[in-house]
Amino acid sequence: MATGSDRVAVELCKGINGLDKVVLRESRGSSVEVYLYGGQVTSWKNDHGEELLFVSSKAIFKPPKAIRGGIPICFPQFGSHGGLEQHGFARNRVWSIDTDPPPFPTVSSNKAFIDLILKPTEEDMKIWPHSFEFRLRVALGPGGDLMLTSRIRNTNADGKPFSFTFAYHTYFSVSDISEVRVEGLETLDYLDNLQSKERFTEQGDAITFESEIDKIYLSTPTKIAILDHEKKRTFVLRKDGLPDAVVWNPWDRKAKAMADFGDDEYKHMLCVEAAAVEKPITLKPGEEWRGRLELSAVPSSYCSGQLDPRKVLLSS
Ligand SMILES: O=P(O)(O)OC[C@H]1O[C@H](O)[C@H](O)[C@@H](O)[C@@H]1O
C-alpha cells in the first residue's frame, strides 16, 4: 500500500459496523474514505475538512444492502437495464486490496491512492456467467481532486465475450437543491426513467431542480459542472470512456419511500453519474475497458452563462 511519497498517507482501518475501510490523506488536509464493501467511496473532504459527498444519515452499512451515498459502483448493470438486480452486484460485494496491480501509463507518485479488485465468486457466476477482473484505483491528488479509474477485463476461459453497463453513481452534497444548476447537459438527448425510458431532447438552459428527476443524458461532453450558489462551490466532473450522465434526485415522495434515506435529505444531495448505459460495453476474452472519473471542487462566484470549467479551475 505504499504511495511513493511521505506527504500522503494510506491507512486501512475499521469503519461503521466493523467494515474495512481505507483512508487516503493528503498533506494539505483533504481526505477520502473507501469501504471495501462495494469498493465504495463514502467520504471526500477538502482541505478545510468539509464533506463534499452526500451519505444518508440512514445509510445501512451492512451487506447485502448497498450503502446509500458516496460513490456506489454500478456493474455489470446500470439500473434495471437488464436481467440482473438493480445496478448489478459490484456495489454489494466485498472487494479486496490489489497489492500488485498492472502498471498505469501515468505516474501516480504525488497522489495517495489505493487499488481494489473484484473477481466473481462461483455464486456470482450463477447469476452472471462470466469471469472478470475489475480493478478500481481511487486516488487523491495534491490539490484535493478525487480520481477513480476502473479497469475491467474479460477473463472468460470459454472464449465468450460479455457486455455490461456501468456508472459511478456519485452523490454530491449540496446546500439546497433549489439553488443548484448543472451545466454541460443542455440541448442533449436523454432517456427519461420517469417516462418509460422514452427519449427526449433537453432545452437550451442549464438544468435546475424543482421536482423529481431521473434522466440518462446521452453522449455528453467530457466536462460537466454542478454549481451550488449558496455554498459558492462548483463541482467539476471530467470523465473518460463514459459517454452518458445520469442525473437523479428522488424528491420528497420517493425519499419517504426509501428506508435508508431521510425524508428531507433530497434537498441536500444530487446524483450526477458518469455512465455507459445506452450502448453497453462489449469485451472479448483478454480485452480490457477503462472508465475514468475525476472530480474537483472549486470555489465559485458564478454568473449565469459564464461557466468555463477550465477558467473556474485556473482562477481558484
Ligand atoms: O435505490 P437505488 O437502487 O440505489 O437506485 C437509486 C437511483 O439510481 C439511479 O440514479 C437510477 O437512475 C434511479 O432510477 C434510481 O432510483
Ligand as a Chemical Component Dictionary entry (heavy atoms), coordinates in Angstrom:
data_LIG
# 
_chem_comp.id                   LIG 
_chem_comp.type                 NON-POLYMER 
_chem_comp.pdbx_formal_charge   0 
_chem_comp.three_letter_code    LIG 
# 
loop_
_chem_comp_atom.comp_id 
_chem_comp_atom.atom_id 
_chem_comp_atom.alt_atom_id 
_chem_comp_atom.type_symbol 
_chem_comp_atom.charge 
_chem_comp_atom.model_Cartn_x 
_chem_comp_atom.model_Cartn_y 
_chem_comp_atom.model_Cartn_z 
_chem_comp_atom.pdbx_ordinal 
LIG O1 O1 O 0 -32.155 2.942 -4.858  1  
LIG P1 P1 P 0 -31.031 2.573 -5.780  2  
LIG O2 O2 O 0 -31.125 1.151 -6.273  3  
LIG O3 O3 O 0 -29.695 2.858 -5.167  4  
LIG O4 O4 O 0 -31.168 3.495 -7.045  5  
LIG C1 C1 C 0 -31.204 4.889 -6.922  6  
LIG C2 C2 C 0 -31.374 5.536 -8.291  7  
LIG O5 O5 O 0 -30.244 5.254 -9.067  8  
LIG C3 C3 C 0 -30.194 5.839 -10.384 9  
LIG O6 O6 O 0 -29.951 7.199 -10.324 10 
LIG C4 C4 C 0 -31.410 5.496 -11.194 11 
LIG O7 O7 O 0 -31.457 6.234 -12.394 12 
LIG C5 C5 C 0 -32.680 5.716 -10.395 13 
LIG O8 O8 O 0 -33.785 5.198 -11.135 14 
LIG C6 C6 C 0 -32.602 5.055 -9.045  15 
LIG O9 O9 O 0 -33.778 5.311 -8.312  16 
# 
loop_
_chem_comp_bond.comp_id 
_chem_comp_bond.atom_id_1 
_chem_comp_bond.atom_id_2 
_chem_comp_bond.value_order 
_chem_comp_bond.pdbx_ordinal 
LIG O1 P1 DOUB 1  
LIG P1 O2 SING 2  
LIG P1 O3 SING 3  
LIG P1 O4 SING 4  
LIG O4 C1 SING 5  
LIG C1 C2 SING 6  
LIG C2 O5 SING 7  
LIG C2 C6 SING 8  
LIG O5 C3 SING 9  
LIG C3 O6 SING 10 
LIG C3 C4 SING 11 
LIG C4 O7 SING 12 
LIG C4 C5 SING 13 
LIG C5 O8 SING 14 
LIG C5 C6 SING 15 
LIG C6 O9 SING 16 
# 
